[in-house]
Amino acid sequence: MSSQAPPAVVLIRPRHFTPNPATAVDNAFQSLDPSRDAAQIAADAYAEVTGVAQVLTDAGVRVHVFENESATHPDGVFPNNWFSTHAGGYVAIYPMYSESRRIERRSDIIEMLKREYRVQDVSDFSGLEYDNIFLEGTGAMVLDHTSRLVFAARSNRANAMALERFCTRFGYESLVFDAVDSTGQAIYHTNVMMCIGTAFAMVGVEMIPDDQRRAAVIEAIEDSGRDLIALRGDQILDFAGNAIELQSRAGRLLVMSSRAHRSLDAEQIAVIERSCRIVPVDVPTIELAGGSVRCMLAGIHLTPRRVPR
């Protein structure tokens, strides 16, 4: 078992999925598909999430699927932004940048975690929204659970004060840096450019313009003993950085979109496959909203109350 790779996830299946116009201002990864109407896009997204749940279950990952029937939660399929879980029985709830996303937080998911897993404490940072302070969970932060280090790209969705509060509460150090795309726009979520596994890390290092900060990120990865896989800008745009390592009964998996998988070079795949089996899933409709597989999956790093059958 790996502290980096959770053996269970929360997945939310939306009935009324659509790219959220309220978040498009600072999310350059969002796009539109005029070839499909809203009803077809929603139906396709629902089917894609259903498919992901089945693939992960078949692969030996415990999947908790929740339905989202609301037409007012366009980004409800991305739960990793509003909560995270941590070894020892800890849960965090986060302040969201877009007002349209704050209603995504769900008490039934937190109650499920308490019922099915050993939860000792829930830290709720959402009240920081009233002071315009935001930290969008494991979208804004990429966590090295082994080295207790948080990587965070500065953005509207990653406030330094909130990050410091998280680190103090959960016992992490932070490594903060600027990251921009080819047009100079800030990367909106760190997890679109960085994925940390047990034995490797995939990072869009060329997106970090400051030489010293870039060197610090590379050094932190190498000091952790991981192989560094440098992702190009075009691979980041294809969501290669938005992957997640999970623990199955048969070993570790790297789950990513089929689009992301196609963007990888043979050498990069070889490094990953030394320690993981790559599991590609088809989520092209979900990716219209500017997020991919990592954004869809909230990992559960908690101890089950009973061993799953």
VENGI-V116729 format. One record per pair of residues at least 12 apart in sequence whose C-alpha atoms are under 7 Angstrom apart, sorted by the first residue. I is the first residue (numbers start at 1). J is the second residue. D is the distance in Angstrom with one decimal. If there is no record, write none. Layout:
I J D
I J D
This chain:
1 247 6.9
2 198 6.8
3 145 6.3
3 146 6.5
4 144 6.9
4 145 5.6
4 146 6.6
4 197 6.3
4 198 5.7
5 245 5.2
5 246 4.4
5 247 5.3
6 246 5.2
6 247 5.6
6 299 5.6
6 300 5.6
6 301 5.3
7 61 5.7
7 62 6.4
7 246 5.8
7 247 4.4
7 248 5.9
7 300 7.0
8 61 5.7
8 62 4.4
8 63 5.7
8 299 6.1
8 300 5.2
9 62 6.5
9 63 5.2
9 64 6.2
9 297 5.9
9 298 5.4
9 299 4.5
9 300 5.3
10 63 6.1
10 64 4.8
10 65 6.1
10 297 5.9
10 298 5.1
10 299 6.6
11 63 6.9
11 64 6.1
11 65 4.9
11 66 6.3
11 296 6.4
11 297 5.6
11 298 6.9
12 65 5.6
12 66 4.7
12 67 5.7
12 68 6.5
12 77 5.1
13 46 5.8
13 49 5.7
13 65 6.9
13 66 6.1
13 67 4.9
13 68 5.9
13 77 6.3
14 46 5.7
14 67 6.2
14 68 4.7
14 69 6.4
14 76 6.8
14 77 6.1
15 42 6.2
15 46 6.2
15 68 6.1
15 69 5.3
16 42 5.2
16 69 6.9
16 70 6.7
16 71 5.1
16 74 6.8
17 42 4.7
17 45 6.4
17 74 5.2
18 41 7.0
18 42 6.5
18 74 5.3
19 74 6.4
19 288 6.1
19 289 4.3
20 74 5.6
20 75 6.6
20 289 6.6
22 98 7.0
23 98 6.6
26 188 6.3
27 188 5.7
27 290 6.6
29 237 6.9
29 290 4.3
30 288 5.3
30 289 4.9
30 290 4.0
31 288 4.9
31 289 6.6
32 288 6.2
41 285 6.7
44 285 6.6
45 285 5.6
45 286 5.8
48 282 6.7
48 283 5.6
52 281 6.3
59 248 6.5
60 248 4.8
60 249 5.4
61 247 6.8
61 248 5.0
73 101 6.8
73 104 6.3
75 101 6.8
76 104 5.7
77 296 5.9
78 295 5.2
78 296 4.6
79 296 6.5
79 297 6.9
79 298 6.0
80 137 6.2
80 138 5.8
80 139 6.6
80 295 5.9
80 296 6.8
80 297 6.2
80 298 4.5
81 136 4.7
81 137 4.4
81 138 5.9
81 139 5.5
82 94 4.9
82 96 7.0
82 105 6.3
82 136 6.1
82 137 5.7
83 137 6.1
84 137 6.5
84 138 6.9
84 298 6.7
85 299 7.0
85 300 5.6
85 301 5.5
85 302 6.7
86 301 5.0
86 302 6.2
87 301 5.2
87 302 5.4
88 302 6.8
89 118 5.5
89 119 4.1
89 120 4.7
89 121 6.6
89 302 5.7
90 119 5.9
90 120 5.9
90 121 5.1
90 122 6.0
91 121 6.4
91 122 4.7
91 123 6.2
92 122 5.7
92 123 4.8
92 124 5.8
93 123 6.2
93 124 4.7
93 125 5.8
93 126 6.3
94 124 6.5
94 125 5.1
94 126 4.9
94 135 6.1
94 136 6.0
94 137 5.9
95 125 5.9
95 126 4.0
95 127 6.8
95 128 6.0
95 129 5.4
95 134 4.9
95 135 5.6
95 136 6.3
96 129 6.8
96 134 5.5
96 135 6.4
96 136 5.6
97 134 5.5
97 156 6.9
97 157 5.6
116 304 5.9
116 305 5.6
117 302 6.0
117 303 5.5
117 304 4.2
117 305 4.9
118 302 6.5
118 303 5.6
118 304 6.2
118 305 5.9
133 159 6.0
133 162 6.7
134 157 5.4
134 158 5.9
134 159 5.5
134 162 6.6
135 157 5.3
135 158 4.6
135 159 5.8
135 162 6.1
135 163 6.8
136 157 5.7
136 158 6.6
139 189 5.2
139 190 6.0
139 191 5.2
139 295 6.7
140 152 6.1
140 157 6.2
140 158 5.5
140 189 4.8
140 190 5.1
140 191 6.7
141 190 6.0
141 191 6.9
142 190 6.4
142 191 6.0
144 196 6.6
147 224 6.8
148 171 6.9
148 172 4.7
148 173 6.4
149 172 5.3
149 173 4.9
149 174 5.7
150 172 6.5
150 173 6.0
150 174 4.6
150 175 6.0
151 174 6.0
151 175 5.0
151 176 6.0
152 175 6.3
152 176 4.9
152 177 6.5
152 190 5.8
153 176 5.8
153 177 5.0
153 178 5.3
153 179 5.9
153 190 5.3
154 176 6.8
154 177 6.1
154 178 5.3
155 186 6.5
155 187 7.0
155 188 5.8
157 188 6.9
177 213 6.0
178 208 6.0
179 207 5.1
179 208 4.5
179 209 6.7
180 207 5.3
180 208 6.6
181 207 6.1
191 241 6.6
191 242 5.7
192 236 6.7
192 239 6.3
192 241 5.1
192 242 4.6
193 236 5.8
193 241 4.6
193 242 6.7
194 241 4.9
194 242 6.8
195 241 5.5
195 242 6.4
195 243 6.0
195 244 6.6
197 245 5.6
199 226 4.8
199 227 6.3
199 275 6.7
200 226 4.4
200 227 4.4
200 228 5.8
200 272 7.0
201 221 7.0
201 226 6.4
201 227 6.3
201 228 5.2
201 229 6.0
202 228 6.2
202 229 4.6
202 230 5.9
202 231 6.4
202 241 6.2
203 229 6.3
203 230 5.3
203 231 5.6
203 241 6.6
204 230 5.8
204 231 4.6
204 232 6.0
204 233 6.7
204 236 6.7
205 230 6.2
205 231 7.0
206 232 7.0
229 268 6.4
235 263 5.6
238 259 6.1
238 260 5.2
238 263 6.7
239 260 5.2
239 292 6.4
240 260 4.3
240 261 6.8
240 263 7.0
242 256 6.9
242 292 6.0
242 293 6.2
242 294 5.0
243 255 5.7
243 256 4.6
243 293 5.9
243 294 4.9
244 256 6.8
244 294 5.3
252 276 5.1
252 277 6.5
253 276 5.0
253 277 4.8
253 278 5.7
253 279 6.5
254 276 6.0
254 277 6.1
254 278 4.7
254 279 5.9
255 278 6.1
255 279 4.8
255 280 5.9
256 279 6.4
256 280 5.1
256 281 6.3
256 293 5.6
257 280 5.1
257 281 4.8
257 282 5.7
257 283 6.2
257 292 6.8
257 293 6.0
258 280 4.8
258 281 5.3
258 282 5.3
261 280 6.4
